[in-house]
């Protein structure tokens, strides 16, 4: 799953997500395009938005499935 997939599952635009998380729009776009990966603070903000732990979000993004 990608950040774009998660965002679209929650019916959010990039700008809405940025407003809710406080992430700069251009920074978030780079995450979705795969140019950069969110740091710890950004992962925490995104995980809170999606109702998961940062570890769960990380696992989801890199394709790890926990038993």
PyMOL Python script that loads the backbone (N, CA, C, O; Angstrom):
from pymol import cmd

cmd.read_pdbstr("""\
ATOM      1  N   UNK A   1       0.855  -1.172   0.000  1.00  0.00           N
ATOM      2  CA  UNK A   1       0.000   0.000   0.000  1.00  0.00           C
ATOM      3  C   UNK A   1       0.902   1.236   0.000  1.00  0.00           C
ATOM      4  O   UNK A   1       1.990   1.227   0.576  1.00  0.00           O
ATOM      5  N   UNK A   2       0.438   2.280  -0.644  1.00  0.00           N
ATOM      6  CA  UNK A   2       1.209   3.522  -0.713  1.00  0.00           C
ATOM      7  C   UNK A   2       0.517   4.618   0.095  1.00  0.00           C
ATOM      8  O   UNK A   2      -0.631   4.470   0.515  1.00  0.00           O
ATOM      9  N   UNK A   3       1.232   5.713   0.303  1.00  0.00           N
ATOM     10  CA  UNK A   3       0.623   6.853   0.986  1.00  0.00           C
ATOM     11  C   UNK A   3      -0.571   7.376   0.186  1.00  0.00           C
ATOM     12  O   UNK A   3      -1.578   7.792   0.758  1.00  0.00           O
ATOM     13  N   UNK A   4      -0.448   7.350  -1.120  1.00  0.00           N
ATOM     14  CA  UNK A   4      -1.562   7.795  -1.958  1.00  0.00           C
ATOM     15  C   UNK A   4      -2.766   6.888  -1.755  1.00  0.00           C
ATOM     16  O   UNK A   4      -3.890   7.376  -1.635  1.00  0.00           O
ATOM     17  N   UNK A   5      -2.550   5.570  -1.715  1.00  0.00           N
ATOM     18  CA  UNK A   5      -3.649   4.621  -1.485  1.00  0.00           C
ATOM     19  C   UNK A   5      -4.344   4.915  -0.164  1.00  0.00           C
ATOM     20  O   UNK A   5      -5.572   4.965  -0.103  1.00  0.00           O
ATOM     21  N   UNK A   6      -3.566   5.108   0.890  1.00  0.00           N
ATOM     22  CA  UNK A   6      -4.141   5.395   2.210  1.00  0.00           C
ATOM     23  C   UNK A   6      -4.943   6.696   2.190  1.00  0.00           C
ATOM     24  O   UNK A   6      -6.046   6.773   2.731  1.00  0.00           O
ATOM     25  N   UNK A   7      -4.364   7.708   1.558  1.00  0.00           N
ATOM     26  CA  UNK A   7      -5.045   9.004   1.496  1.00  0.00           C
ATOM     27  C   UNK A   7      -6.367   8.877   0.745  1.00  0.00           C
ATOM     28  O   UNK A   7      -7.390   9.407   1.179  1.00  0.00           O
ATOM     29  N   UNK A   8      -6.339   8.178  -0.371  1.00  0.00           N
ATOM     30  CA  UNK A   8      -7.562   8.020  -1.164  1.00  0.00           C
ATOM     31  C   UNK A   8      -8.597   7.156  -0.448  1.00  0.00           C
ATOM     32  O   UNK A   8      -9.795   7.409  -0.568  1.00  0.00           O
ATOM     33  N   UNK A   9      -8.151   6.135   0.299  1.00  0.00           N
ATOM     34  CA  UNK A   9      -9.080   5.316   1.091  1.00  0.00           C
ATOM     35  C   UNK A   9      -9.834   6.164   2.108  1.00  0.00           C
ATOM     36  O   UNK A   9     -10.974   5.860   2.458  1.00  0.00           O
ATOM     37  N   UNK A  10      -9.191   7.223   2.578  1.00  0.00           N
ATOM     38  CA  UNK A  10      -9.808   8.113   3.570  1.00  0.00           C
ATOM     39  C   UNK A  10     -10.464   9.327   2.918  1.00  0.00           C
ATOM     40  O   UNK A  10     -10.838  10.285   3.594  1.00  0.00           O
ATOM     41  N   UNK A  11     -10.597   9.271   1.592  1.00  0.00           N
ATOM     42  CA  UNK A  11     -11.266  10.327   0.825  1.00  0.00           C
ATOM     43  C   UNK A  11     -10.712  11.714   1.111  1.00  0.00           C
ATOM     44  O   UNK A  11     -11.462  12.667   1.320  1.00  0.00           O
ATOM     45  N   UNK A  12      -9.401  11.810   1.115  1.00  0.00           N
ATOM     46  CA  UNK A  12      -8.735  13.088   1.359  1.00  0.00           C
ATOM     47  C   UNK A  12      -7.965  13.537   0.122  1.00  0.00           C
ATOM     48  O   UNK A  12      -7.405  12.717  -0.605  1.00  0.00           O
ATOM     49  N   UNK A  13      -7.945  14.836  -0.105  1.00  0.00           N
ATOM     50  CA  UNK A  13      -7.038  15.377  -1.102  1.00  0.00           C
ATOM     51  C   UNK A  13      -5.688  15.597  -0.426  1.00  0.00           C
ATOM     52  O   UNK A  13      -5.582  15.559   0.800  1.00  0.00           O
ATOM     53  N   UNK A  14      -4.665  15.826  -1.234  1.00  0.00           N
ATOM     54  CA  UNK A  14      -3.359  16.123  -0.654  1.00  0.00           C
ATOM     55  C   UNK A  14      -3.429  17.376   0.216  1.00  0.00           C
ATOM     56  O   UNK A  14      -2.855  17.415   1.304  1.00  0.00           O
ATOM     57  N   UNK A  15      -4.126  18.384  -0.260  1.00  0.00           N
ATOM     58  CA  UNK A  15      -4.213  19.633   0.502  1.00  0.00           C
ATOM     59  C   UNK A  15      -4.972  19.439   1.810  1.00  0.00           C
ATOM     60  O   UNK A  15      -4.599  20.022   2.827  1.00  0.00           O
ATOM     61  N   UNK A  16      -6.035  18.626   1.802  1.00  0.00           N
ATOM     62  CA  UNK A  16      -6.768  18.352   3.046  1.00  0.00           C
ATOM     63  C   UNK A  16      -5.872  17.621   4.035  1.00  0.00           C
ATOM     64  O   UNK A  16      -5.836  17.958   5.219  1.00  0.00           O
ATOM     65  N   UNK A  17      -5.150  16.620   3.544  1.00  0.00           N
ATOM     66  CA  UNK A  17      -4.248  15.870   4.419  1.00  0.00           C
ATOM     67  C   UNK A  17      -3.211  16.813   5.036  1.00  0.00           C
ATOM     68  O   UNK A  17      -2.928  16.724   6.231  1.00  0.00           O
ATOM     69  N   UNK A  18      -2.656  17.697   4.245  1.00  0.00           N
ATOM     70  CA  UNK A  18      -1.643  18.622   4.749  1.00  0.00           C
ATOM     71  C   UNK A  18      -2.223  19.566   5.788  1.00  0.00           C
ATOM     72  O   UNK A  18      -1.563  19.883   6.777  1.00  0.00           O
ATOM     73  N   UNK A  19      -3.446  20.014   5.573  1.00  0.00           N
ATOM     74  CA  UNK A  19      -4.087  20.893   6.552  1.00  0.00           C
ATOM     75  C   UNK A  19      -4.305  20.147   7.867  1.00  0.00           C
ATOM     76  O   UNK A  19      -4.115  20.719   8.940  1.00  0.00           O
ATOM     77  N   UNK A  20      -4.700  18.883   7.794  1.00  0.00           N
ATOM     78  CA  UNK A  20      -4.991  18.096   8.997  1.00  0.00           C
ATOM     79  C   UNK A  20      -3.733  17.686   9.761  1.00  0.00           C
ATOM     80  O   UNK A  20      -3.761  17.567  10.986  1.00  0.00           O
ATOM     81  N   UNK A  21      -2.647  17.474   9.053  1.00  0.00           N
ATOM     82  CA  UNK A  21      -1.416  17.004   9.693  1.00  0.00           C
ATOM     83  C   UNK A  21      -0.399  18.110   9.945  1.00  0.00           C
ATOM     84  O   UNK A  21       0.511  17.945  10.757  1.00  0.00           O
ATOM     85  N   UNK A  22      -0.548  19.227   9.256  1.00  0.00           N
ATOM     86  CA  UNK A  22       0.431  20.295   9.376  1.00  0.00           C
ATOM     87  C   UNK A  22       1.662  20.092   8.506  1.00  0.00           C
ATOM     88  O   UNK A  22       2.627  20.849   8.610  1.00  0.00           O
ATOM     89  N   UNK A  23       1.637  19.079   7.651  1.00  0.00           N
ATOM     90  CA  UNK A  23       2.769  18.842   6.759  1.00  0.00           C
ATOM     91  C   UNK A  23       2.726  19.833   5.601  1.00  0.00           C
ATOM     92  O   UNK A  23       1.648  20.133   5.088  1.00  0.00           O
ATOM     93  N   UNK A  24       3.870  20.340   5.185  1.00  0.00           N
ATOM     94  CA  UNK A  24       3.893  21.216   4.010  1.00  0.00           C
ATOM     95  C   UNK A  24       3.466  20.429   2.762  1.00  0.00           C
ATOM     96  O   UNK A  24       3.835  19.269   2.582  1.00  0.00           O
ATOM     97  N   UNK A  25       2.684  21.089   1.918  1.00  0.00           N
ATOM     98  CA  UNK A  25       2.134  20.436   0.716  1.00  0.00           C
ATOM     99  C   UNK A  25       3.236  19.868  -0.175  1.00  0.00           C
ATOM    100  O   UNK A  25       3.169  18.704  -0.571  1.00  0.00           O
ATOM    101  N   UNK A  26       4.242  20.669  -0.494  1.00  0.00           N
ATOM    102  CA  UNK A  26       5.297  20.179  -1.392  1.00  0.00           C
ATOM    103  C   UNK A  26       6.078  19.026  -0.781  1.00  0.00           C
ATOM    104  O   UNK A  26       6.506  18.120  -1.498  1.00  0.00           O
ATOM    105  N   UNK A  27       6.267  19.047   0.517  1.00  0.00           N
ATOM    106  CA  UNK A  27       6.946  17.949   1.197  1.00  0.00           C
ATOM    107  C   UNK A  27       6.138  16.670   1.069  1.00  0.00           C
ATOM    108  O   UNK A  27       6.678  15.616   0.732  1.00  0.00           O
ATOM    109  N   UNK A  28       4.831  16.766   1.342  1.00  0.00           N
ATOM    110  CA  UNK A  28       3.987  15.568   1.247  1.00  0.00           C
ATOM    111  C   UNK A  28       3.957  15.019  -0.175  1.00  0.00           C
ATOM    112  O   UNK A  28       3.986  13.804  -0.371  1.00  0.00           O
ATOM    113  N   UNK A  29       3.898  15.899  -1.162  1.00  0.00           N
ATOM    114  CA  UNK A  29       3.897  15.433  -2.556  1.00  0.00           C
ATOM    115  C   UNK A  29       5.136  14.594  -2.841  1.00  0.00           C
ATOM    116  O   UNK A  29       5.056  13.594  -3.554  1.00  0.00           O
ATOM    117  N   UNK A  30       6.277  14.992  -2.293  1.00  0.00           N
ATOM    118  CA  UNK A  30       7.500  14.209  -2.495  1.00  0.00           C
ATOM    119  C   UNK A  30       7.379  12.824  -1.859  1.00  0.00           C
ATOM    120  O   UNK A  30       7.928  11.855  -2.382  1.00  0.00           O
ATOM    121  N   UNK A  31       6.671  12.723  -0.746  1.00  0.00           N
ATOM    122  CA  UNK A  31       6.443  11.408  -0.129  1.00  0.00           C
ATOM    123  C   UNK A  31       5.615  10.525  -1.057  1.00  0.00           C
ATOM    124  O   UNK A  31       5.947   9.360  -1.274  1.00  0.00           O
ATOM    125  N   UNK A  32       4.538  11.082  -1.602  1.00  0.00           N
ATOM    126  CA  UNK A  32       3.670  10.287  -2.482  1.00  0.00           C
ATOM    127  C   UNK A  32       4.383   9.869  -3.755  1.00  0.00           C
ATOM    128  O   UNK A  32       4.151   8.771  -4.260  1.00  0.00           O
ATOM    129  N   UNK A  33       5.244  10.726  -4.282  1.00  0.00           N
ATOM    130  CA  UNK A  33       5.969  10.400  -5.509  1.00  0.00           C
ATOM    131  C   UNK A  33       7.146   9.474  -5.254  1.00  0.00           C
ATOM    132  O   UNK A  33       7.779   9.001  -6.198  1.00  0.00           O
ATOM    133  N   UNK A  34       7.447   9.210  -3.988  1.00  0.00           N
ATOM    134  CA  UNK A  34       8.535   8.309  -3.655  1.00  0.00           C
ATOM    135  C   UNK A  34       9.906   8.957  -3.721  1.00  0.00           C
ATOM    136  O   UNK A  34      10.922   8.262  -3.696  1.00  0.00           O
ATOM    137  N   UNK A  35       9.946  10.291  -3.806  1.00  0.00           N
ATOM    138  CA  UNK A  35      11.226  10.991  -3.845  1.00  0.00           C
ATOM    139  C   UNK A  35      11.923  10.946  -2.490  1.00  0.00           C
ATOM    140  O   UNK A  35      13.148  10.843  -2.414  1.00  0.00           O
ATOM    141  N   UNK A  36      11.140  11.025  -1.429  1.00  0.00           N
ATOM    142  CA  UNK A  36      11.658  10.969  -0.064  1.00  0.00           C
ATOM    143  C   UNK A  36      10.697  10.144   0.787  1.00  0.00           C
ATOM    144  O   UNK A  36       9.570   9.865   0.378  1.00  0.00           O
ATOM    145  N   UNK A  37      11.156   9.759   1.972  1.00  0.00           N
ATOM    146  CA  UNK A  37      10.327   8.985   2.892  1.00  0.00           C
ATOM    147  C   UNK A  37      10.106   9.831   4.143  1.00  0.00           C
ATOM    148  O   UNK A  37      11.027  10.509   4.598  1.00  0.00           O
ATOM    149  N   UNK A  38       8.905   9.799   4.701  1.00  0.00           N
ATOM    150  CA  UNK A  38       8.635  10.611   5.898  1.00  0.00           C
ATOM    151  C   UNK A  38       9.575  10.263   7.049  1.00  0.00           C
ATOM    152  O   UNK A  38       9.923   9.100   7.255  1.00  0.00           O
ATOM    153  N   UNK A  39       9.975  11.283   7.791  1.00  0.00           N
ATOM    154  CA  UNK A  39      10.763  11.091   8.996  1.00  0.00           C
ATOM    155  C   UNK A  39       9.872  10.682  10.157  1.00  0.00           C
ATOM    156  O   UNK A  39       8.670  10.472   9.991  1.00  0.00           O
ATOM    157  N   UNK A  40      10.472  10.571  11.328  1.00  0.00           N
ATOM    158  CA  UNK A  40       9.745  10.101  12.502  1.00  0.00           C
ATOM    159  C   UNK A  40       8.546  10.988  12.850  1.00  0.00           C
ATOM    160  O   UNK A  40       7.444  10.481  13.063  1.00  0.00           O
ATOM    161  N   UNK A  41       8.754  12.305  12.909  1.00  0.00           N
ATOM    162  CA  UNK A  41       7.649  13.214  13.257  1.00  0.00           C
ATOM    163  C   UNK A  41       6.520  13.140  12.234  1.00  0.00           C
ATOM    164  O   UNK A  41       5.342  13.150  12.591  1.00  0.00           O
ATOM    165  N   UNK A  42       6.891  13.066  10.970  1.00  0.00           N
ATOM    166  CA  UNK A  42       5.888  12.999   9.913  1.00  0.00           C
ATOM    167  C   UNK A  42       5.121  11.673   9.959  1.00  0.00           C
ATOM    168  O   UNK A  42       3.911  11.643   9.738  1.00  0.00           O
ATOM    169  N   UNK A  43       5.827  10.592  10.244  1.00  0.00           N
ATOM    170  CA  UNK A  43       5.165   9.282  10.351  1.00  0.00           C
ATOM    171  C   UNK A  43       4.169   9.291  11.504  1.00  0.00           C
ATOM    172  O   UNK A  43       3.085   8.718  11.393  1.00  0.00           O
ATOM    173  N   UNK A  44       4.528   9.934  12.601  1.00  0.00           N
ATOM    174  CA  UNK A  44       3.618  10.019  13.747  1.00  0.00           C
ATOM    175  C   UNK A  44       2.364  10.790  13.359  1.00  0.00           C
ATOM    176  O   UNK A  44       1.253  10.365  13.674  1.00  0.00           O
ATOM    177  N   UNK A  45       2.533  11.923  12.676  1.00  0.00           N
ATOM    178  CA  UNK A  45       1.377  12.726  12.247  1.00  0.00           C
ATOM    179  C   UNK A  45       0.474  11.947  11.310  1.00  0.00           C
ATOM    180  O   UNK A  45      -0.748  11.967  11.456  1.00  0.00           O
ATOM    181  N   UNK A  46       1.074  11.260  10.346  1.00  0.00           N
ATOM    182  CA  UNK A  46       0.283  10.482   9.384  1.00  0.00           C
ATOM    183  C   UNK A  46      -0.412   9.309  10.069  1.00  0.00           C
ATOM    184  O   UNK A  46      -1.579   9.029   9.794  1.00  0.00           O
ATOM    185  N   UNK A  47       0.300   8.628  10.957  1.00  0.00           N
ATOM    186  CA  UNK A  47      -0.286   7.486  11.659  1.00  0.00           C
ATOM    187  C   UNK A  47      -1.479   7.917  12.502  1.00  0.00           C
ATOM    188  O   UNK A  47      -2.503   7.233  12.524  1.00  0.00           O
ATOM    189  N   UNK A  48      -1.356   9.042  13.194  1.00  0.00           N
ATOM    190  CA  UNK A  48      -2.480   9.548  13.990  1.00  0.00           C
ATOM    191  C   UNK A  48      -3.687   9.816  13.104  1.00  0.00           C
ATOM    192  O   UNK A  48      -4.815   9.475  13.460  1.00  0.00           O
ATOM    193  N   UNK A  49      -3.451  10.421  11.964  1.00  0.00           N
ATOM    194  CA  UNK A  49      -4.540  10.715  11.035  1.00  0.00           C
ATOM    195  C   UNK A  49      -5.261   9.441  10.613  1.00  0.00           C
ATOM    196  O   UNK A  49      -6.487   9.422  10.510  1.00  0.00           O
ATOM    197  N   UNK A  50      -4.507   8.386  10.372  1.00  0.00           N
ATOM    198  CA  UNK A  50      -5.091   7.126   9.896  1.00  0.00           C
ATOM    199  C   UNK A  50      -5.495   6.170  11.014  1.00  0.00           C
ATOM    200  O   UNK A  50      -5.973   5.069  10.742  1.00  0.00           O
ATOM    201  N   UNK A  51      -5.310   6.577  12.265  1.00  0.00           N
ATOM    202  CA  UNK A  51      -5.733   5.748  13.386  1.00  0.00           C
ATOM    203  C   UNK A  51      -4.895   4.497  13.573  1.00  0.00           C
ATOM    204  O   UNK A  51      -5.414   3.439  13.929  1.00  0.00           O
ATOM    205  N   UNK A  52      -3.603   4.622  13.333  1.00  0.00           N
ATOM    206  CA  UNK A  52      -2.722   3.471  13.521  1.00  0.00           C
ATOM    207  C   UNK A  52      -1.444   3.934  14.213  1.00  0.00           C
ATOM    208  O   UNK A  52      -1.191   5.132  14.346  1.00  0.00           O
ATOM    209  N   UNK A  53      -0.665   2.988  14.639  1.00  0.00           N
ATOM    210  CA  UNK A  53       0.622   3.336  15.244  1.00  0.00           C
ATOM    211  C   UNK A  53       1.620   3.638  14.125  1.00  0.00           C
ATOM    212  O   UNK A  53       1.438   3.192  12.992  1.00  0.00           O
ATOM    213  N   UNK A  54       2.674   4.396  14.444  1.00  0.00           N
ATOM    214  CA  UNK A  54       3.699   4.639  13.421  1.00  0.00           C
ATOM    215  C   UNK A  54       4.304   3.340  12.885  1.00  0.00           C
ATOM    216  O   UNK A  54       4.620   3.242  11.699  1.00  0.00           O
ATOM    217  N   UNK A  55       4.462   2.346  13.758  1.00  0.00           N
ATOM    218  CA  UNK A  55       4.987   1.052  13.313  1.00  0.00           C
ATOM    219  C   UNK A  55       4.061   0.365  12.323  1.00  0.00           C
ATOM    220  O   UNK A  55       4.512  -0.203  11.329  1.00  0.00           O
ATOM    221  N   UNK A  56       2.767   0.418  12.600  1.00  0.00           N
ATOM    222  CA  UNK A  56       1.796  -0.172  11.675  1.00  0.00           C
ATOM    223  C   UNK A  56       1.825   0.539  10.322  1.00  0.00           C
ATOM    224  O   UNK A  56       1.753  -0.099   9.273  1.00  0.00           O
ATOM    225  N   UNK A  57       1.931   1.859  10.361  1.00  0.00           N
ATOM    226  CA  UNK A  57       1.995   2.620   9.112  1.00  0.00           C
ATOM    227  C   UNK A  57       3.255   2.255   8.337  1.00  0.00           C
ATOM    228  O   UNK A  57       3.199   2.028   7.128  1.00  0.00           O
ATOM    229  N   UNK A  58       4.380   2.198   9.023  1.00  0.00           N
ATOM    230  CA  UNK A  58       5.636   1.824   8.374  1.00  0.00           C
ATOM    231  C   UNK A  58       5.523   0.444   7.733  1.00  0.00           C
ATOM    232  O   UNK A  58       5.887   0.258   6.572  1.00  0.00           O
ATOM    233  N   UNK A  59       5.018  -0.515   8.494  1.00  0.00           N
ATOM    234  CA  UNK A  59       4.861  -1.872   7.966  1.00  0.00           C
ATOM    235  C   UNK A  59       3.951  -1.882   6.742  1.00  0.00           C
ATOM    236  O   UNK A  59       4.223  -2.587   5.771  1.00  0.00           O
ATOM    237  N   UNK A  60       2.886  -1.112   6.787  1.00  0.00           N
ATOM    238  CA  UNK A  60       1.950  -1.032   5.666  1.00  0.00           C
ATOM    239  C   UNK A  60       2.645  -0.460   4.418  1.00  0.00           C
ATOM    240  O   UNK A  60       2.455  -0.951   3.305  1.00  0.00           O
ATOM    241  N   UNK A  61       3.435   0.567   4.627  1.00  0.00           N
ATOM    242  CA  UNK A  61       4.083   1.235   3.497  1.00  0.00           C
ATOM    243  C   UNK A  61       5.179   0.399   2.849  1.00  0.00           C
ATOM    244  O   UNK A  61       5.389   0.476   1.639  1.00  0.00           O
ATOM    245  N   UNK A  62       5.877  -0.398   3.651  1.00  0.00           N
ATOM    246  CA  UNK A  62       6.947  -1.203   3.060  1.00  0.00           C
ATOM    247  C   UNK A  62       6.498  -2.624   2.730  1.00  0.00           C
ATOM    248  O   UNK A  62       7.270  -3.427   2.206  1.00  0.00           O
ATOM    249  N   UNK A  63       5.245  -2.919   3.043  1.00  0.00           N
ATOM    250  CA  UNK A  63       4.695  -4.214   2.634  1.00  0.00           C
ATOM    251  C   UNK A  63       4.891  -5.349   3.615  1.00  0.00           C
ATOM    252  O   UNK A  63       4.646  -6.505   3.270  1.00  0.00           O
ATOM    253  N   UNK A  64       5.325  -5.055   4.826  1.00  0.00           N
ATOM    254  CA  UNK A  64       5.457  -6.099   5.833  1.00  0.00           C
ATOM    255  C   UNK A  64       4.103  -6.428   6.403  1.00  0.00           C
ATOM    256  O   UNK A  64       3.292  -5.540   6.666  1.00  0.00           O
ATOM    257  N   UNK A  65       3.866  -7.678   6.587  1.00  0.00           N
ATOM    258  CA  UNK A  65       2.616  -8.130   7.222  1.00  0.00           C
ATOM    259  C   UNK A  65       2.968  -8.774   8.549  1.00  0.00           C
ATOM    260  O   UNK A  65       3.720  -9.747   8.598  1.00  0.00           O
ATOM    261  N   UNK A  66       2.420  -8.226   9.624  1.00  0.00           N
ATOM    262  CA  UNK A  66       2.675  -8.794  10.949  1.00  0.00           C
ATOM    263  C   UNK A  66       1.669  -9.900  11.204  1.00  0.00           C
ATOM    264  O   UNK A  66       0.507  -9.783  10.816  1.00  0.00           O
ATOM    265  N   UNK A  67       2.103 -10.980  11.857  1.00  0.00           N
ATOM    266  CA  UNK A  67       1.189 -12.109  12.118  1.00  0.00           C
ATOM    267  C   UNK A  67       0.107 -11.764  13.118  1.00  0.00           C
ATOM    268  O   UNK A  67      -0.732 -12.608  13.436  1.00  0.00           O
TER     269      UNK A  67
END
""", "prot")
cmd.dss("prot")
cmd.show_as("cartoon", "prot")
cmd.util.cbc("prot")
cmd.orient("prot")
